[in-house]
Amino acid sequence: EHTPLTLVCQSDGKRAVDLTKSNPKLKDNKVLGLVAKCDVAMSVTILNSSFRLRPLCRLHVIQQHLMSSQAGPEAEVLLERVGNAGVITLNRPKALNALNLSMIRCVYPQLKAWEKDRDTGMVIIKGAGGKAFCAGGDIRAVTEAGKSGDSLAQDFFREEYILNNAIGTYPKPYVALIDGITMGGGVGLSVHGRFRVATEKTVFAMPETAIVHNQVFLASVAGLFPDVGGGYFLPRLQGKLGLFLALTGFRLKGRDVQRAGVASHFVESQKLPALENDLVVLKSPSAEDVAGVLSSYQTQSSLDEEKPFVLSEHMDKINRLFEASSVEEIKLKLKQDGSSFALKQLETLSKMSPTSLKMTFRQLQAGATMTLQDVLVMEYRLCQACMTGRDFYEGVRAVLIDKDQNPKWKPSVLEEVTDECLDGCFKSLGDHDLRL
């Protein structure tokens, strides 16, 4: 009854451990002992086994300790135990690690498992490929689902927001290495965590963005709004910076992502492997322990240190011009100001969906005094309103399908977006509301 249990290194397919019939009394703890002799960074999969462990759930325990990504190195998400850390690698580099529902369904249960695992002291999340952490969600799939009435249009956002909340309330240190493009869904996977490490390659933008076939587009151009908890963290940035970023989609790069308050630390990209190595060896790390390691690496990173914050010379204008009771008032102030900076923002806003702009404005107003959980419930209502509306599909058509970059919004002007219309977007969905 004791047939072989073969463990194979996923990186090169070579046999790592072979437990044969010659060891009929070998216990599962000895299996773990043998596996521990393998390289801790190696991802291992149980290739075949009828090795009988009593109870059967012990096999699952072994799989967890083997740091296994069940689908192998081509999986969309790699889940590993490295040292004392659980490491999540978003593994769709050709799509800039764009987030889809299957990835969410991989990450969430593993986060919950590591939360309970006494041997996992922290979680690190990163992106593969060197270009992006995560550049957004797969809008094409959501679009097709929304048009056909498929449940994906509800499931994707519901499960994404549940994951965002899990990150925001995670009891163990959570470190997001946001090296490269970090937009939309990637913001949700990082910004609510305790530690967000930007590099010189980081590109951050809100509103929500999406990547489909390596194309990036702003959600306000696609009739969306800054979701994944944008209504929570954006109004908590300095002054009116969050509202400015939400309405205009202005992109922050490199060290400016930290200066804006989006990232907690800045570390040069080339130092990330060493940083990760120093983090995973921490035993039962406290938040202070992790912060100490991150701060030491930040001190060693002097790149662009002398450059001022990209918006520093405009912050007074941003705080003054975006202090308003409506989007219409903001546009009027920008026009009256007449500076090149103000007129550029006015031109940007004129291209956006009027419904999206008003929805975003109210979202951030309300979110400023809400908990993260209440914001996510609100945003789920908003995204479902978008799925049943018109502008979202028109934006996708203009940007991704016909590519004429000329969406025909309806309503076409801010004044035609009524309070009654907005009230409907924010209204409770009853039994279909998001439950956290």
C-alpha positions in Angstrom: 0.0 0.0 0.0 3.0 2.3 0.3 3.6 3.4 -3.3 6.1 6.1 -4.3 5.6 9.7 -3.5 7.6 11.7 -6.1 8.3 15.4 -5.7 9.4 17.3 -8.7 11.1 20.7 -8.9 8.9 22.8 -11.2 11.8 25.0 -12.4 13.6 22.3 -14.2 11.5 19.1 -13.9 14.2 17.2 -12.0 13.3 14.9 -9.2 13.7 16.6 -5.8 12.7 13.8 -3.5 11.7 10.1 -4.1 10.1 8.2 -1.3 9.9 4.5 -2.3 8.6 1.3 -1.0 11.8 0.9 0.8 10.4 3.3 3.4 7.0 1.8 4.2 6.9 3.3 7.7 8.0 6.8 6.7 5.7 9.3 8.4 4.5 12.6 6.9 6.7 14.7 9.2 9.7 12.9 7.7 8.4 13.8 4.3 8.5 17.4 5.3 12.0 16.9 6.7 13.3 15.7 3.4 11.6 18.5 1.5 13.2 21.0 3.9 16.5 20.0 2.5 15.6 21.3 -0.9 16.2 24.9 -1.8 13.7 27.0 0.1 13.0 29.2 -2.9 12.2 26.1 -5.0 8.6 25.6 -6.0 7.6 21.9 -5.7 4.6 20.0 -6.8 3.3 16.5 -5.8 3.5 14.7 -9.2 2.0 11.4 -8.3 1.1 9.7 -5.1 -1.0 7.0 -3.5 1.1 7.4 -0.4 -1.5 6.8 2.3 -1.4 9.4 5.0 -4.0 9.2 7.8 -6.0 11.3 7.7 -6.1 12.2 4.1 -5.9 15.9 4.9 -2.3 15.4 5.8 -1.5 15.4 2.1 -3.0 18.9 1.9 -0.8 20.0 4.8 2.3 18.7 3.0 1.3 20.5 -0.2 1.1 23.8 1.8 4.5 23.2 3.3 5.9 22.3 -0.1 5.3 25.9 -1.2 3.4 24.6 -4.2 1.7 26.4 -7.0 -0.6 23.6 -8.1 -0.7 24.4 -11.8 3.1 24.7 -12.2 5.3 27.5 -13.4 2.9 28.5 -16.2 0.2 29.3 -13.6 -1.3 32.8 -13.6 -0.4 33.0 -9.9 2.6 31.4 -8.2 2.1 30.7 -4.4 5.2 29.8 -2.5 6.5 29.5 1.1 9.9 31.0 1.1 11.6 31.1 4.4 9.1 32.5 6.9 7.1 34.3 4.3 4.3 33.5 1.9 5.1 34.8 -1.5 2.6 35.6 -4.2 3.8 36.2 -7.7 1.3 37.5 -10.3 2.5 35.5 -13.3 0.9 37.0 -16.5 3.8 39.1 -17.7 2.6 39.2 -21.3 -0.6 40.8 -20.1 1.3 43.0 -17.6 0.0 40.7 -14.9 -3.6 41.9 -15.5 -6.0 40.5 -12.8 -8.7 38.1 -13.7 -11.2 36.1 -11.6 -9.2 32.9 -11.6 -6.2 34.8 -10.1 -8.4 36.3 -7.4 -9.7 32.8 -6.6 -6.1 31.6 -6.2 -4.9 34.5 -4.0 -7.8 34.9 -1.6 -7.9 31.4 -0.1 -4.1 31.3 0.2 -4.0 34.5 2.1 -6.6 33.2 4.5 -4.6 29.9 4.9 -1.3 31.8 5.6 -3.2 34.0 8.1 -3.8 31.0 10.2 -0.5 29.3 9.6 1.9 29.9 12.6 4.9 29.2 10.4 4.0 32.1 8.0 5.2 35.3 9.5 4.4 37.7 6.6 3.2 37.9 3.0 5.0 39.4 0.1 3.2 40.1 -3.3 5.0 40.9 -6.5 4.7 40.7 -10.3 6.6 38.7 -12.8 8.3 40.0 -15.9 9.9 43.3 -14.7 7.4 45.6 -16.5 4.4 45.6 -14.2 3.2 44.7 -10.7 -0.4 44.6 -12.0 -1.7 46.9 -14.6 -5.4 46.5 -14.0 -8.2 44.0 -14.7 -9.3 42.2 -17.8 -12.0 44.6 -18.9 -12.8 42.7 -22.1 -14.0 39.7 -20.2 -16.1 41.8 -17.9 -17.5 43.7 -20.9 -18.6 40.5 -22.6 -20.1 39.2 -19.4 -22.0 42.4 -18.8 -23.5 42.4 -22.3 -24.5 38.8 -22.1 -25.8 38.9 -18.6 -23.2 36.4 -17.4 -22.6 36.3 -13.7 -18.9 37.2 -14.2 -20.0 40.9 -14.2 -21.0 40.4 -10.6 -18.5 37.7 -9.5 -15.4 39.5 -10.6 -16.1 42.7 -8.7 -17.6 41.0 -5.7 -14.6 38.6 -5.2 -12.1 41.3 -6.0 -13.5 43.6 -3.4 -13.6 40.8 -0.8 -9.9 40.3 -1.5 -9.2 44.0 -1.2 -10.8 43.9 2.2 -8.8 40.9 3.3 -5.6 42.8 2.4 -6.8 45.9 4.2 -7.5 43.9 7.4 -4.6 41.4 7.2 -3.2 40.8 10.7 0.3 39.9 9.5 2.8 42.2 7.7 1.8 42.5 4.1 4.4 43.8 1.7 3.6 44.8 -1.9 6.6 45.2 -4.2 5.0 47.6 -6.7 7.8 47.5 -9.3 6.5 48.7 -12.6 3.0 49.6 -13.8 0.5 49.6 -10.9 -3.0 50.6 -11.8 -6.6 49.6 -11.2 -6.7 46.1 -9.8 -3.0 46.3 -9.0 -3.8 49.2 -6.7 -6.3 47.2 -4.9 -3.8 44.4 -4.4 -1.3 46.8 -2.8 -2.5 50.1 -1.5 -4.6 48.7 1.4 -1.6 46.6 2.7 0.6 47.8 5.5 3.7 48.2 3.3 3.9 49.4 -0.4 7.3 49.5 -1.9 7.7 51.7 -5.0 10.7 51.7 -7.3 12.0 54.0 -10.1 9.9 51.8 -12.5 6.6 52.3 -10.7 3.8 54.0 -12.7 0.7 54.6 -10.6 -2.6 56.0 -11.9 -6.3 56.2 -10.9 -9.1 56.1 -12.0 -9.3 52.4 -12.4 -7.3 51.2 -15.4 -7.4 48.1 -17.5 -5.0 46.1 -19.6 -6.2 44.1 -22.5 -3.6 42.9 -25.0 -1.1 45.3 -23.5 -3.3 48.4 -23.9 -3.8 50.7 -21.0 -6.8 53.0 -20.7 -8.2 55.2 -18.0 -11.5 54.1 -16.6 -13.1 57.6 -16.8 -12.4 57.4 -20.5 -14.2 54.0 -20.4 -17.1 55.2 -18.2 -15.9 53.7 -14.9 -14.7 55.1 -11.6 -11.7 54.6 -9.3 -12.8 51.4 -7.5 -10.9 48.8 -5.5 -11.2 51.0 -2.5 -10.3 54.2 -4.3 -13.1 56.0 -2.4 -11.2 55.2 0.8 -7.5 55.9 0.2 -7.7 58.7 -2.3 -9.6 61.3 -0.1 -7.0 60.5 2.6 -4.1 61.8 0.6 -2.8 65.3 1.2 -5.1 68.1 0.4 -7.1 67.6 -2.8 -4.5 65.4 -4.4 -6.7 62.3 -4.2 -9.6 64.0 -6.0 -7.2 65.5 -8.6 -5.8 62.0 -9.3 -9.2 60.4 -9.4 -10.8 62.9 -11.8 -7.8 63.4 -14.1 -6.1 60.1 -14.0 -2.7 61.9 -13.6 0.1 59.4 -13.5 2.7 59.3 -10.7 6.0 57.7 -11.3 8.9 56.4 -9.3 9.7 58.2 -6.0 6.7 60.5 -6.5 4.4 57.5 -5.7 5.8 57.5 -2.2 5.9 61.3 -1.9 2.2 61.3 -2.7 1.5 58.9 0.1 0.5 56.0 -2.1 3.6 54.0 -1.4 5.1 53.6 2.1 8.7 53.2 0.9 11.0 53.7 -2.1 13.7 51.2 -2.9 15.7 51.0 -6.1 14.5 48.2 -8.4 17.9 46.4 -8.5 17.8 46.1 -4.7 14.5 44.2 -4.5 15.9 40.7 -4.6 18.2 41.4 -1.7 15.4 43.2 0.1 13.2 40.1 -0.3 15.9 37.8 0.9 16.3 39.9 4.1 12.5 39.9 4.6 11.9 36.2 4.3 14.4 35.3 6.9 12.7 37.4 9.6 11.2 35.1 12.2 7.8 36.0 13.5 8.3 39.5 12.3 6.4 42.4 13.7 5.4 45.4 11.7 8.2 47.3 13.3 10.7 44.6 12.2 9.6 44.8 8.6 9.5 48.6 8.6 13.1 48.6 9.9 14.3 46.4 7.0 12.4 48.5 4.5 13.7 51.8 5.9 17.3 50.5 5.8 16.9 49.8 2.1 15.2 53.1 1.4 18.2 54.8 3.1 20.5 53.0 0.6 18.4 54.2 -2.4 19.4 57.7 -3.4 18.1 57.6 -7.0 16.1 60.8 -7.9 16.3 61.8 -4.3 17.2 65.4 -5.2 14.2 65.8 -7.6 11.2 67.6 -6.2 7.7 66.1 -6.2 6.3 66.4 -9.7 3.2 68.2 -8.5 4.9 70.3 -5.8 4.7 73.6 -7.8 1.0 72.9 -8.5 -0.3 71.7 -5.1 -1.5 75.2 -4.2 -3.6 75.3 -7.4 -4.8 71.8 -6.9 -5.9 72.5 -3.4 -7.6 75.7 -4.4 -9.2 74.7 -7.7 -10.4 71.2 -6.7 -11.9 72.6 -3.5 -15.5 72.7 -4.8 -19.0 71.4 -4.2 -19.4 69.9 -7.7 -17.5 68.9 -10.8 -19.1 71.8 -12.6 -17.6 74.2 -10.1 -14.1 72.6 -10.5 -14.3 73.1 -14.3 -15.4 76.7 -13.9 -12.5 77.4 -11.5 -10.0 75.8 -13.9 -11.3 77.9 -16.8 -11.2 81.1 -14.7 -7.7 80.4 -13.5 -6.5 80.3 -17.1 -3.0 79.0 -16.3 -1.5 76.4 -18.6 -1.7 73.8 -15.9 -5.4 74.6 -15.2 -6.3 74.6 -18.9 -4.6 71.2 -19.4 -6.7 69.7 -16.6 -9.8 71.3 -18.0 -9.1 69.7 -21.4 -8.6 66.3 -19.7 -11.9 66.5 -17.9 -13.7 67.5 -21.1 -12.9 64.1 -22.6 -14.2 62.1 -19.6 -17.6 60.5 -19.2 -19.8 63.1 -17.4 -21.5 60.4 -15.5 -18.2 58.9 -14.4 -16.9 62.3 -13.3 -20.0 63.0 -11.1 -20.0 59.5 -9.8 -16.4 59.7 -8.8 -16.8 63.1 -7.1 -19.6 61.9 -4.9 -17.8 58.6 -4.3 -14.8 60.4 -2.8 -16.9 62.9 -0.9 -18.7 60.0 0.8 -15.7 57.8 1.2 -13.8 60.4 3.2 -15.7 59.6 6.3 -16.4 55.9 5.6 -14.6 52.7 6.7 -12.9 50.6 4.0 -15.6 48.1 4.3 -18.4 50.6 3.8 -16.5 52.1 0.8 -16.2 48.7 -0.9 -20.0 48.1 -0.4 -20.6 51.4 -2.0 -18.3 50.7 -4.9 -19.9 47.4 -5.6 -23.2 49.2 -6.1 -21.5 51.7 -8.4 -19.8 49.0 -10.5 -23.1 47.2 -11.0 -24.7 50.5 -12.0 -21.9 50.8 -14.6 -22.5 47.3 -15.9 -26.2 48.1 -16.5 -25.5 51.6 -17.9 -24.3 52.7 -21.3 -21.1 54.7 -20.9 -18.9 51.8 -19.8 -19.6 49.8 -23.0 -19.2 52.9 -25.2 -15.8 53.6 -23.6 -14.7 50.1 -24.3 -15.9 50.4 -27.9 -14.0 53.7 -28.4 -10.8 52.6 -26.8 -10.5 48.9 -27.4 -12.8 47.8 -30.2 -13.1 50.5 -32.9 -10.2 52.4 -31.4 -11.5 55.7 -32.7 -10.8 57.3 -29.3 -14.1 59.2 -29.7 -16.7 58.0 -27.3 -20.2 59.3 -27.5 -21.2 59.8 -23.9 -24.8 59.8 -22.8 -25.5 62.2 -21.2 -22.9 64.2 -23.0 -22.6 67.1 -20.6 -22.3 67.3 -16.8 -25.5 69.4 -16.5 -27.6 66.5 -17.8 -26.4 64.0 -15.2 -29.1 64.5 -12.6 -29.0 63.9 -8.9 -31.8 61.3 -9.4 -29.5 59.4 -11.8 -26.6 59.4 -9.3 -28.9 58.4 -6.4 -29.8 55.3 -8.4 -26.2 54.4 -8.8 -25.6 54.6 -5.0 -28.8 52.9 -4.0 -28.7 49.6 -2.0 -28.9 46.4 -4.0 -30.7 44.7 -1.2 -30.0 41.0 -1.1 -27.4 41.5 -3.8 -25.3 44.0 -1.9 -21.7 43.1 -1.2 -21.3 41.2 2.1 -17.9 41.4 3.9 
